[in-house]
Amino acid sequence: MIRLRNLEKFYPMGVGKYFVLRQITMDIEEGEFVTIMGPSGAGKTTLLCILGMLDGAWSGEYYLLDQPVHKLSLKQRAELNKQYIGFVFQQYHLLDGLTVAENLDIPLSYRDIKPSERQAIVADTLDRFRIVGKKDLFPSQLSGGQQQLVAVARAVIANPKLILADEPTGNLHSSQGKEIMELFKKLNEEGTTIIQVTHNETWAAYSHRIIKLADGWIVKN
Amino acid sequence: MSTLLQDLRYGLRLLAKNPGFTAVVILTLALGIGANTAIFSVINAVMLRMLPVEKPEQLVQIRFRSPRSADARTTYTNPLWEQVRDHQDVFSGVFAWSPQEFDLADGGEARNVHGIYASGAYFSTLGVRPAIGRLMAPEDDRRGCGGVAVLGYGFWQQHYAGAESAIGSLLRLNGHSFPVIGVTQRGFFGTDVGDQLAVALPICAEAIIRGKDSLLDHRSGWWLLMMGRLAPGTRSEQATAHLNVLAPQIFAACVPPAWRLQDQEVFKSYTFATTPAATGLTGYSGLRNQYERPLEILMVVVGFVLLIVCANIASLMMARAAARQREFAVRLSLGASRARLIRQLLTESLALSTTGALFGILFGQWGSALLVRFVSTTTNRVFLDLSMDGRVLGFAAAMGIVTGLLFGLLPAWRATRVSLTSAMKGGEEQPSESRSQFRSGRWIVAVQVALSLVLLVGTGLFVRTFTNLLTLNPGFDRKNVLMVSVNVHNAGISPGARVPFYGQVLERLKSLPGVVSVSQSWLTPISGLEWNQDIQPQGYQPPAGEMPLVWFNGVTPEYFATLRTPLVAGRTFDSGDTATSPRVAVVSETLARRFFPNVDPIGKYFRMSGPDPGSTEQLQIVGVVKDSKYISLREADLPFAYVPLTQAPFIPEDSSFEIRTAVNPTSMIPSAREAIGGANKAASLRFVTLAQQVDDSLVPERLLAMLSGFFGGLALLLTAIGLYGVMAYLVTRRTHEIGIRMALGARQGSILRLVLRDSAVLLAAGIAIGIAGAFWITQFVRHLLFGLTPRDTETLAVAVVVLLAVGLLASYLPARRATKVDPMVALRYE
């Protein structure tokens, strides 16, 4: 599903360069559950941003579902993101002014889906994640675990092939974290490819494979 | 559409969550849009709105033009009107009318109402229908008629409480009774934009009111206006061509016999012209002539204020958008396009601006009514139909949309240039983004400063123009002078009895306690009335093409003392200047200088036309007085001659008395009324103080000075708030940096300078742009200024100093707060 070849990312620093990612070469197959680990500053989140096409300034080759992302324009990359990728953030990043149902509706509204169809998809998703009773609540009225549950629901609502999760359990206590990881496991079993960043070995154990980064290099794959 | 509604719903919810921000934005927008709508409403009523009649676009003014002049004239004699009425065949209808003031009182203090003499086809050609009764018909306007009266709807409501019994009742006007036959439809105010028709009499009734002085057969009495309705399919040019076929015959039949032969020949070659009459812009409106330019200037002024309002709101929106960076980043990462986010932000801006526009319409209604009250004077009550129409609503709606885009677009554009990695990394704002947004905020404030400076310079110019006029020495002392205009038409005093009657009034007024002196004159200063004619000064050969035109007034000997117009040489009039003694005149310094240069004018003569057609009489100059203003305070000193009333060619039915008092002049009105009433109760009186009369002539100047002053102050306040906001934001953003500086030993003074230097740069940039802008824009108001030029350095310097002072004060407060930063707290801040 994902092929990276000699991917590099740097920031200019004086006359030189400060590398964040160095010669990243790896493959991730469709249906895999991969964990990226490493100390702070290793380049984990940067790699996730590049995979999610949130960051466009890098060199090397990146193929997503055989499409050469490195050759695509920013607009085409944004389309690819919309079509295949869902995000889960450590801080949940639900929109405060919107209810749970409206937060779920947001990705659909950006994909030009008809309102009636959107309503049905949101209703299904609320039911699937067992949060129907919370659909009219605002994020501030939910616990952290519930917020992350809604965030995961929002990430999968547009039916992405790939979920990128940046420390999804980082702000949760263990039982809530377990609940989210079980959810990821289930989604993965249903066919969604998942790439997560975590520091937690227990949550990393849910994945099929662990890639370790240090100072921008892959030190273990 | 559904996503648009979703954006709107979300936007409204956000605005409701920030009621303070929302209220401030809506209120300032409402004020800005309201001010614009108010001025536009008045412009609409004065210049753009169609006359309240049937198919107004078919109406044309009928003017005539002399081959000697490019300007077309609008007033006709009655013989000319009758010729056009009886011979034209190009209009489906044609009518004439003359605006008048009719006196409702039977003697004593006048109660004037605005009326017209109208030809019989006036209402039918306009397509006006009666509310009750019937309107005037051609049969009502026949020579020798008994006269009928048609009431305006407003007058009927006000004076008859809308009672149907008004029909058939007798209405007393100028001491004569006219049966009321009908009331015009509601909403019809007449054909003169700015006036409200109270009563219409047929033209033939002029002979009843003016008696022997009637102008019906007078070929030099220019008092009627003319309008025609184009027949369907006829163009204005065709109508003009048709009229000009008739022109030689019409003008030849109405040649003024008193004119010189060569002028009579020119008169016969006059031609007609027609222009659209549907709106005040091209139709008849004294108000338009007086206020067109001031209203255009005020429109620009309030436009500037609205731009400053937009700039302030844009700054607020930028700060608000900066706080929403995380939200935008998340939305983008969830698949939103930048265009979609901009649309969402613009939806919020437009929700705010349209709400502001709705309140602005309300403010605009109040403001325009206030404006009309402001331009009304004691002698001229202005009426304008300010009801909301599609044009005003469209204007307010356009303002709402344009302002929404103006203050929304830049913040939306800036705010959506967000780094998506920040969303993944916790949503913290990147320093480079914040700097770029801040640069935009500074740029906006610099523009505000520039706009404010232009407004302040304009304010300064108009205020100084007004004060220059107020403090100008007009050649008379306007303080403590009560004037009363006495009309004896209804008092049954024959021309032969007028002199003794006026003499009696003079004596009675003189004997009143509190009176210093009393005089009588034909005209009073700055009254809007004038009497001028060519003279032939002794020994003066006018250059080719120059007419030695002189302005006159007939006065009693006390006039100069009463108005305190100083005598420069010779003498003023005395009891020796009688009807039988040699004709004498007192002249102004300008007259003496122009026609008698380098010689003593005392004892010199000039000739002027006499009372009989073609006759002249010789006057000897016996005195020279200081120049004084005659028609307007702005005029250059005119060559001015006074003649004694005892030697005046005729005794008019109305005359003015000037009463200099030792007390408040208005307190003398009851005793003066009683004194004149003692001589004759039926004489009609109109009181006004000289100060008030001069003051009324300055309404456009006062309007510009006051409103530009108000809006200039508002602009200054808004700019100060904008500057304060940006500097406060800057200080908050730099708290950490300031903390480090202070920890490293920076003193309070250096921190203060650090912050103030930033605002000084902004102010300097804004002021530089503002000076260039003011230099360019003030050239367009040159002719409205008095006693100073558009590039008046004193005004510019004061405006710059005021703006600098206010700007630095607005920056000082945040700067002072910066000096109070506790390094320990600041370093923990981030």
Interface residues (C-beta under 8 A of the other chain):
Chain A: T45 T46 L48 C49 G52 L54 D55 A78 N81 K82 F87 F89 Q90 Q91 H93 L95 D96 G97 L98 E102 D105 I106 P107 S109 Y110 R111 P115 R154 A158 D166
Chain B: S2 T3 Q6 Y10 R13 L14 K17 R326 E327 V330 R331 S333 L334 G335 A336 S337 R340 L420 T421 A423 M424 K425 G426 G427
